[in-house]
């Protein structure tokens, strides 16, 4: 369940840092009752960015597949082996 805290609670930086590391989820900050910011630990940020990168690559691969931009696996391996003398 997402944690939501008011912006005035950001004064307790050590407590907020601990919350970020314990929850391993983003913490939503509100200002005057409306969403304003999101904070998270570096570990959580790196994980989210990694997953986003994977989804981007999968999307690109699906686009190439639907456009017919594919190679025969055996021909591609043969080409790589010839190029690198493997």
Buried (B, 14 or more C-beta within 10 A) or exposed (E): EEBEBEEEEBEEEEEBEEBBEEBEBBBBBBEEEEEEEEBBBEEBEEEEEEEEEEEEEEEEEEEEEEEEEEEEEEEEEEEEEEEEEE
